[in-house]
Amino acid sequence: MLSDDQIKKYQVLYHERFGVELSRAEVCEKAESLVRMVELTYKPMTQKEMRLVEKRRKKLSKNLRK
């Protein structure tokens, strides 16, 4: 749940960026959609996955230097 202050800040930022004034309900709907999208797309890496990424980065870095 967003606080009144957060809603007002979002309304100001949105209006400054897009020139559109949002109602309180619209702000809440957009916030819920954003949170849901992050939940669906964000997945923390395991330590093993992080090691693999680091290994690939080192290999790519070495190949770019050649």
TAURQUI-V398319 format. One record per pair of residues at least 12 apart in sequence whose C-alpha atoms are under 6 Angstrom apart, sorted by the first residue. I is the first residue (numbers start at 1). J is the second residue. Records with the same first field share a line. If there is no record, write none. Layout:
I = J ; J
This chain:
none
